[in-house]
Amino acid sequence: MARLTSAISCFRSLSAVSSFAACSFTCGEAAAVARRTLNLLRRVSAPFADSFLTYQRKSVFYSEYQGIFLLDESTYADRVITYGSVECTDRETPVAQAMLKSDNIWCPADQVSLVRRGSHVVMACEGDEFALCVFGTQ
């Protein structure tokens, strides 16, 4: 209970804690808000705070209608992202079924993502419904 009270007190002391899209990945003000929020979370629970960092460092394959996919242990080179495992929002969609059988995504052109196992194409995802966001890769 003391930690919860402390967390509430910390929230009240911040001028604002809000979710927003930063104007750029190098925005100083957004970084300051993130640091304050992370410090607050660490005061409440360091493992909980670290879990936020773990998820924010994962690369993401996004489909407008068929789910969001977090890519674990990813590396990126030459328009190919390779990953160890996938976490998905809905395992029943066709894209999810392909992602769960794959180990990489090759993006040979804009708006083309080829979900593959090795060099074998499991599914072609084309159009602006799909996006690959690469974060925290080696």
C-alpha positions as CSV (number, residue, x, y, z in Angstrom):
1,M,0.0,0.0,0.0
2,A,2.9,2.4,0.8
3,R,4.2,1.9,-2.8
4,L,0.8,2.7,-4.3
5,T,0.5,5.8,-2.2
6,S,4.0,6.8,-3.2
7,A,3.1,6.2,-6.9
8,I,-0.1,8.4,-6.6
9,S,2.0,11.1,-5.0
10,C,4.5,10.9,-7.8
11,F,1.8,11.2,-10.4
12,R,0.4,14.3,-8.7
13,S,3.9,15.9,-8.7
14,L,4.4,15.5,-12.4
15,S,3.1,18.4,-14.5
16,A,1.6,15.8,-17.0
17,V,1.7,12.1,-17.7
18,S,0.1,11.5,-21.0
19,S,0.3,9.1,-23.9
20,F,1.2,10.9,-27.1
21,A,3.2,10.4,-30.3
22,A,6.5,12.3,-30.3
23,C,7.2,14.7,-33.1
24,S,10.4,12.7,-33.8
25,F,12.6,9.9,-32.3
26,T,15.0,12.5,-31.1
27,C,12.5,14.9,-29.4
28,G,14.0,16.1,-26.1
29,E,10.7,16.9,-24.5
30,A,9.3,13.4,-25.3
31,A,12.4,11.8,-23.9
32,A,12.1,13.9,-20.7
33,V,8.5,12.7,-20.2
34,A,9.5,9.1,-20.9
35,R,12.3,9.4,-18.3
36,R,10.0,10.8,-15.7
37,T,7.4,8.1,-16.3
38,L,10.0,5.3,-16.3
39,N,11.5,6.6,-13.0
40,L,8.0,6.7,-11.5
41,L,7.4,3.1,-12.6
42,R,10.7,2.0,-11.2
43,R,9.9,3.5,-7.8
44,V,6.7,1.4,-7.8
45,S,8.2,-1.8,-9.3
46,A,11.5,-2.1,-11.2
47,P,10.5,-5.4,-12.9
48,F,7.3,-3.8,-14.1
49,A,9.2,-0.8,-15.4
50,D,11.7,-3.1,-17.2
51,S,8.9,-5.0,-18.9
52,F,7.9,-1.7,-20.6
53,L,11.4,-1.4,-22.0
54,T,11.4,-5.0,-23.1
55,Y,8.2,-4.5,-25.1
56,Q,9.3,-1.1,-26.5
57,R,12.5,-2.6,-27.9
58,K,10.6,-5.3,-29.9
59,S,10.1,-4.9,-33.6
60,V,6.5,-4.8,-34.7
61,F,4.7,-6.1,-37.8
62,Y,1.4,-4.4,-38.0
63,S,-1.7,-5.3,-40.0
64,E,-4.7,-2.9,-40.1
65,Y,-7.2,-5.8,-39.9
66,Q,-5.4,-9.0,-39.0
67,G,-3.4,-8.2,-35.9
68,I,-0.2,-6.8,-34.4
69,F,2.9,-9.0,-34.1
70,L,5.8,-8.5,-31.7
71,L,9.0,-10.0,-33.0
72,D,11.3,-11.4,-30.4
73,E,15.1,-11.6,-30.8
74,S,15.1,-9.7,-34.1
75,T,17.9,-8.7,-36.3
76,Y,17.6,-6.5,-39.4
77,A,19.8,-6.3,-42.5
78,D,19.3,-5.8,-46.2
79,R,15.5,-5.3,-46.0
80,V,15.1,-8.6,-44.1
81,I,14.1,-8.9,-40.4
82,T,14.8,-12.2,-38.8
83,Y,13.2,-13.2,-35.5
84,G,13.1,-16.0,-33.0
85,S,9.4,-16.0,-32.0
86,V,6.2,-14.0,-32.5
87,E,3.6,-12.7,-30.1
88,C,0.3,-11.8,-31.7
89,T,-3.0,-10.2,-30.8
90,D,-5.1,-12.7,-32.7
91,R,-3.7,-16.2,-33.6
92,E,-6.6,-17.1,-35.8
93,T,-6.1,-14.7,-38.7
94,P,-4.4,-15.8,-42.0
95,V,-1.5,-13.4,-41.3
96,A,-1.1,-14.8,-37.8
97,Q,-1.1,-18.3,-39.1
98,A,1.7,-17.3,-41.6
99,M,3.6,-15.4,-38.9
100,L,3.6,-18.4,-36.5
101,K,5.1,-20.6,-39.3
102,S,7.8,-18.0,-40.3
103,D,11.2,-16.8,-39.2
104,N,11.7,-13.7,-41.3
105,I,10.1,-10.9,-43.3
106,W,11.6,-9.6,-46.5
107,C,10.5,-6.2,-47.8
108,P,11.8,-6.2,-51.4
109,A,9.8,-3.0,-52.3
110,D,7.6,-0.4,-50.7
111,Q,4.3,-1.8,-49.5
112,V,5.5,-5.4,-50.0
113,S,6.2,-7.7,-47.1
114,L,7.0,-11.3,-47.8
115,V,6.5,-13.5,-44.7
116,R,9.0,-16.3,-45.0
117,R,10.4,-19.4,-43.5
118,G,14.0,-19.4,-44.7
119,S,13.7,-18.3,-48.3
120,H,10.3,-20.0,-48.8
121,V,7.4,-17.4,-49.0
122,V,4.6,-18.4,-46.6
123,M,2.5,-15.3,-47.4
124,A,2.7,-12.1,-49.4
125,C,1.4,-9.0,-47.6
126,E,1.0,-6.1,-49.9
127,G,-0.5,-2.6,-49.7
128,D,-0.7,0.1,-47.0
129,E,-2.6,-2.2,-44.6
130,F,0.8,-3.5,-43.5
131,A,3.8,-1.9,-41.7
132,L,7.0,-3.1,-40.3
133,C,8.5,-1.0,-37.5
134,V,12.1,-2.1,-36.6
135,F,13.2,-1.3,-33.1
136,G,16.0,-2.5,-30.8
137,T,17.6,-4.9,-33.3
138,Q,21.2,-6.0,-33.3
